[in-house]
Structures are given as structure tokens and as C-alpha cells.
Amino acid sequence: MRDSKSKANTKKENKKTTKQPISLNELIIDEAVKQYKEGKITNGLDVENFLDGLLQPLMQKLLDAELENHLEHPRYKHSKDKKSRNIRNGYCKEKTVKTKYGNIFIRTPRDRNATFSPIIIEKGQTTLTGFEDKCIALYAKGMSVRDIEKTLKEIYGVKINKDQITKLISVVSKETETWKNRKLKPMYVFTYADCIYVPIKNDDITSTKKAIYIIIGVDTQGYKEILGMWIDETESASFWNNVFEDLKERGVKDILYMSSDGIAGFKGSLEMVFPKAQSQRCVVHLVRTLYSLCPKKEAKEIVGDFKKIYTSTSLEEACLMLDIFKKRYSEQKRIVKKVIEFMPYLEPLFELPQEIRKCIYTTNAIESVNSALRKVTRGKGAFPSEASVFKVLYLRIKELSEKWNKPIQNWKTIQAQLTELFGDRYTKYLNL
């Protein structure tokens, strides 16, 4: 009995003597509670100031630890490798680093061989990464360099001059070029070509509205992707030939459906480069035309009735809806004429399953992108160059692409229908 009791007691003693390591969070919390009891922390602002005060010593300690890791031996000790003579060599001159909490003052440690390159706060870095991200994010929203400078100062009380912001944004140029030349997938099932018009300066006085063409693709797995951006003033056949050749050079081998607005030279160039691709007139462009022709009060109703035509379940139903449309809007001759002229482009769609048809004529894919891109170009005046336009649009496209993490609606059904319609032409690209 005594032996069992003694054993139990020793176990309790061992538990008492075994100390668990204290986490950094616990230490910070304990220090905050201590300062509260001492009356140094009395409100939320004091808590914020307390946390802010931790940033500078934390960064300094991390830089010192980074050097130790680089040297592979602790401070005040020599390397086990006798051949290595590299040791600490004091600190660089103190520098100011801008953070969202205000300025902190850092001394970067040095090594004798000058091989140490810190990562936490890099050489020449004067702002923490958060600020860099914020500058680029604000630029992506269409803000000017001057507006970004003002915003950062107002919100964070930190002044970053225009040159620094411009330098940060210039990094985007490399990203943009990489994105423009990236490899694409071998097949896109549905593709949509559209454009937005943006004023670009010719010189210090004049500017010209230029069309920025965007092609959106849906891959064999049902995911949306913006394939690229191209700029042209003429909409010539040679321009579109260059666009499709660009897609081909970047890895696209086949396209099933390409939707556009009957642009000059478009269909011929598509047939030359991708002879099997089916060209389709885009419904969204006709919708825009109807909106421009309709009286404002009636526009929504007229477009809604036109929608009943192209969303019909069969060609017979579409013809019936067209007859109703013609009778109802007989006085709107230009509108009726446009709809009648468009019908031959709609008729082939009714030979396809409804789910595929919807993917071809749907306006959502184009309209959502156009709307997002116009938001960052509207009200900015003329852009100084084509490169500056591409940078702004690329950053916005990057944001949009991050949200496209799911296949389009009813994809399993559509996939089965595509397999039945196109067989090996489609299925051989499924796992690529």
C-alpha cells in the first residue's frame, strides 16, 4: 500500500515539476494583463498602442535570428566548420521602415563575408509588404498615383512619395508581360470576344479612344479564364489573324465555339487558324444595340421580350415569340428590323441541347467582366500609354480570376452533351 501511495505521489510531483513551454501569445497576453493591473492600459487605444510597440523589437529580433540561421551558429559562438570564417560584423546604418502602424527603426545585422541577404525586411526595402500590396490593390481599383499617396497618408498617417509608389507599380509591368505570354490550355469549349473603349493619349494634348479586345474562354473542365487582351484601332482581318495566331502559339489547338459581334475579318481569320471552330454572333451585342435604340422607359420591357425569343425551348417557339414581338412593337421599326436580321444567327442554336445553347448566348460571362473593367477605367481621363492601360486591366483581371474557382453551372450535364456531340475531338483534351 505504501509503495503504491509513494508511486502516486512521485507521479504528482513529476507533473508539478514538468513545465510546459510558454507560447509567444501567452507571454504577450500576460504582459498586457500586467500593464492593465498597473494602470498603463485603460482602454482600447492603449491596447492598440501596446501591440504597435511590439512590432519594432519583434522585427529586430527576427532579423538577428535570420542572420544566426544564415551563419549556422548562435551569437558569440564560432562555427563548427573551421574552414568557415564568416561571423557577425555589427549592423548597417539604422533605417526607417514604414508600416501600417507608423514608422519603425531597424538596424540590419551584417556578416563579415557580406553574404547575408535578409528576407523579413530586404535590403533597400522601406515599407512592409502590406503597404506594397495596398498600393497595387488601390492601383487595380483605378486610383491614380496621387490618389494612392493621399489615401495612404489619410488612413495610416504614412507618407509614401510618388516615386516610391511608381516604383512599386512598375513591378506589375513584368507580371503583365508574363501573363500576356503565358501558356494556355490546348482546348477551350466556349469562347467570347468583346471589347471596351479606353481613351489613350497620343501626345500631351490629344487622345484617341481605342478598343481593348478581351477573349474569355471556358476550358474542358468548365472553368472560366481570360485568355488575353489585345489593342487595335482598325478591327482589320490582319489584326484578328494575329490574335488567333497568338492563341495558337501559346498552346491552343482547338476551339469548339467562338462568340463575337460579327466584327470585320473576325470569322475569316478564325476559320484560317481554327478551321473547326464554330463562329456564333453574340446575343449581348444585340442587347446593347436594342438598349441604345429603345426609349428609356420601355427599354427593360423590350429587351425582356427579346429574351423570350432567344431563350425559347425550340425554333418553333422562338418563331412564335418573334411574331408576338413584331406585333407588339410594330411602331418601333428599327428595333423590329434588328431582331429580324439577327434571327438567322439564332436558328442554328436550336439544334443544340438547351444547356449548351445557354452557354453560347449567355451574356453573363461577358457583361460581368466588362462591368468590372469599366469601373477601373471610367472617370480616369486619358491613359498616358497603352502599357498603363494594360497594367490597370491586368490587375483587375487578376482579382476576377481568383473568384472563378468553380465550373460553370450544370457542367456535368454539359460535359456529357459535348462528349456526345464531339466525341474524341473533345474527350482527348479532358485530362490535359
N, C-alpha and C positions, 0 to 999 in steps of 0.2 A: 504493500500500500504506500509506504513511504517513498519507495523507488518511483512509483507511478506519479505521485504528487510532485516529487523533485523534477521529474522529466517535464511535467506540465508547466512548472514554474520556470524552468530553463527556456522552454518554448516561448513563454510570455516575455521573458527577459530579452530573448533574441529578437522578438517582434519589436520591442521597445527600442533596442539598440540599432536595428536596421533602418537606416534613414533613406527615404525615397528622394531622388533628385528633384530639386525645385525648378520648375519651368520659368522661363523669362516672363511669361504673362503673370505668373503668381508673384514674382518679385515686383513687377510694375504695379500690380494691384495693391500689394502690401505697402509699397511706398506711398501710393495715392491715399490709402486709408490713414497712414501715419500722418501725412500732411493735413488731412482733413481734421484729425484729432488735435493737431497743433494749431488749427485755425487758419492754415495757409490756403486751404481750398474751401470756399464757401458757396460757390455757385457753378453753373455750367461753363461759364467763361474761364474760370480758374482751372477747371478740368482740361479744357482745350489748351490753355497755355502750358499746363503741366506736360501734356503729351507732346506739344510742339517743342518744348525744351529738351525732350529726349532724342530728337532727330539728329542734332549735331554730334553729340558724343557717340551715338549709335553708329553713324556713318564713319566717324573717325576710327572707332574700334574695328569696324568691318574692313576698312582699308588696311589697318595694321595686320589683321588676321589674314587678309588676302596676300600680303607680302610674305608672311610666315609660311603660308601654304606654297607660295612660289619658291621660296628658299628651301623648303622641306626641312626646316629646323626652327625651334622656337627662338624667341628673342633672347639675347645674351648667351646663346649657345652656338657652337660651331657645327657645321655639317659633318655627319659621319663619313661622308665621302671626302677623303683627304685631298683628292685631285681638284675638288670644287673649292675655290677661294672666294666665292660670292657671298657677301654678307650685307647687312643693313648699312646704309650710308646717309643717315639723317632724313630730312624732309625737304620737299620742294617749298618754294615760297607759298605762303598762305594765299588761297584764292576764295573768292565769293561764289557760292552756288545758289542760284535762285530756285526756290521750291514754292509749292502752293501755301506753305506756312510762313513764307518770308525768306529772307536771306540766311544762309548758314555759312560758316567759315571753316574751310577744310585745308589740312596740310597733307599732301600726298607723300607717303613714305617712299624712299629710294633704295636701290641696291647698288653695290659698287660696280657691277658689270653693266648697269643700265639696261637690263633685260626685262624688268618688271613693267607690265602694262596693265593697270587696274581695269576691272570690268564694272565694278559697282558705280564708280564715278570715273569715267575715262579721262585720259589726258586731253586737255583743251575743252572739256565739257563744262559748261557754266550753268546749265539748267538740268534738273532731274527729268527723267524720261516722261513723266506725267505731263510736263509742260510741252514737250515736243509733240506728244500725242494730241494735246489740246489745240495747239497751233494748227496742226494738219487737219484735225476734225473741224475746226472753225473754217478753215480754208475750203474744205469739202462742202460746207454749207453755203458756199458762195460769198463769204466775207472777204473784204479787201485786206491787204497787209496793215493798212492804217487802222481799220476797224478791229482787227485782231489785237494789235498793240493796245488800243484803248480798252477793249474788253478785259484783257488780262490784268491791266492796271486797276480797273474799276472793281473787279471781282476779288483778285488776290493781292492787290496792292504791290504788285511786282512790275517793274518797268523792263520790258524787253524791246530793244530798239528794232527798227525796220530791217536793218541789215541782218540781224540775228534771225528774225522770222523768215526773211527771204532765203537765207542760207538753209534753214530747216526745210522749207518748202522745195528748194532746189533738189533735194534728195528724191522727191517724188518723180522728177523727170526721168531718172534712171528706172524707177519702178514702172512708169508708164511705158517706156520703150520695151522693157522686158515683157510686160503684159501684151503689148501690141504684136510682139513677135513670138509669143508662146505657142507651143504645140497644141493642136486641137484634137478632138476625138475623130475617129475615121468616118462615123456616120451621124447625121442629125436627121431626125424624123420629120419634125416640123420646124420651119424657119420663117422669120418675119423680118422684112426690110422696111425701115421707116427713117424719118429724119426730123431734126429740129433745126430752126434757123437762128443763127447767132451772129451779131454784128462784130466784125473784126477790123481793126484799124489797118488802113493802107499806109498812112503816114500820120503826122501829128494833127492833121485837120480832118481828113476824110476817113470813112469806114464803109465796109460793104457787108451786107447780110449774106452769110454763106451757109450752105446746107451741110450739117454734120449727119452722115448716114450711120445708122446703127443696125446691126443684124443680130436678132435674138434667135437662139436655137434651142430645141428640145432634143436631148440625146436619147439613145436606145433604152435607157433606164427611166426616162420620164422626167429628168431634171433639166431645169432651165439654165441657160448660160448666155451671156452676151459675148458673141464671137469676135466683135471688133468694132472700131469706129473709123470712118473714112470721110474725108472732106473734099468737096468738088463744087464748082460753080456751074458747070455745064450740063451735068447729067447725061453725058455722051456715052456711046456704046463702048468706046475705048476705056472710059472710067470704070464701067461695070465689068468689063473684061479683066481689068487689073484687080478689081475687088475679088472676083471669083478665083482668079489665079492665085491671089494671096491666100485664100482659104485652102486651096488645093496644096500649095507649097507648105502650109502649116499642118498638113496631115489629113484634111477632109477628103475622103474618097467617094462619098455618095451622100446625096440629099434626096429625101422622098418628096417633100412638098415645100415649095417656097412661095410665100405670100407677099405681094407688093402692090403698088398702085399704078401699074401699067406705065412705069417710067420708060422714057425713050431709051432704047438699046438694052433694056434690062432682060427681056425674055430671050432675045437672040444670043446675048452673052452667056446667059445661064445654060442654054441648050448647047453652046460650044464647049463649055468647060465641064458641065454636069449634064450630059445628054439625057439621062434617065429621069432627072428631076421634073416633077410636075409643077408648072407655074400656075399660080392662082391669084386673081385680083382680090385685093384686101378689102373686106367689108368696112373696116374702120375708116378708111379714107372717104368712102361714100357717105358714111355717117357724118363726118366732119363737113363735107360739102352740103349735105342737107341742112345741118345746123346753120351754115352761113347763108343759105337761101331762105330759110324759114323765118316768118315773123317771130320775134322772141317769145311772145305769149303762147304760140302754137307749136314751137319747136319740139318740146318734150313729147307732146302728143303725136306729132307727125313721125318723129324718129321711132317712137314706141310702136306705131302701126307698121312701119317698115320692118322692124324687128320681127314682127309676126310672120312676115314673108320668109326671111332667111332662116328662121328657126322652126319652120314647118316640118312635120314628120315625113312628108313626101312631096314630090314635084306637083302632084295634083292639088294638094292642099296649098302649096305655095302659089300656084296659078289662081286659085280661088281667092286667097288673101290679096293677090295683086289686083284682081278685078274689084274687090271691095275698096282697096286703096285708091284706084283710079277714079271710082265713082265719088268717093268721099272728098277727094282733093282735086276734083276736076278743074277748079278755078286756079289752082297752083300748078300751072302748066310746066314750068321749068323743073319743078320738083318731080312731077309725074314722069316727065321725059327722062330725067336722070335715072330714076328707078327702073323704067322700062329698058333703057340702054344697058343697065347692069345685069338684067336677068340672064342673058346668055352665059355670063360668068358664074352665075349661081347654079344653073341647071346641072352641070356635071357633079356638083357636090352631093346631090340627092341620090346618086348611085352608090355613095359610100355609107357605111354604118353611121348612125347618129353621133356616137361618141367621137369618132374621127373627124366627122364634119364639123362638130363644135370646136375642135382644136384648131381647125383651119380658119374658120371665120371669126372665132372669138376675138374680141377687142381688148380683153383684159391685159394680156401679155404685153402688148404694145403701149396701151394707154397708161398703165401704171409706171412703166419706165419713162415714157415721155414726160409725164407729170412731175416725176422726181427730178429729172434732168432740167426741166424748165425752171423749177424752183431755185436752182443754183445759178442760173444764167439770167433770169429775169431781173430787171432793175439795176444791173451792174454797169450798164452802158457798154461801150465797145471794148472788147478784149484787146490787149496790146499785140497779141500774136496768136497764131494757130496753136502753138505749143502750150500757151497759158490756158486756152480752152480745153485742150486735151487733158491737162493736169486736173482741172476742176471736175470735168466729167468722169475721168478715171476714178477719182476718189469717191465720187457719188456712186458709181457703178460698183466699186469695191464694197460699199456699205450695203447696196441692194443684194449683191451676190451672196453675202453672208446670211441673208434671210431665206434664200432659196435652198433650203435643206430637206425638202420633201418632194417626191414626184408629183406631177400634176394630177388633178382629180380623175378618178376612175382608171388609173393607169393599167391595172391588171387586165381589165376588160379590153382596153385599147391595144395592149400588147398582144393579146390573143387574136384580135382582129387584124393587126398588122402582120402577124405570122401567117394568117390565112390568106391575106391579100398579096404579100410579097415573098413569102417563103424564105428560101435561103438568102436572098438578097438582104433581108433584114436580120435573120437569126444568126448569120455568120459573124455579125458585129456585136452580138449581145454581151459577150464576155471580154470584149476588148476595151 
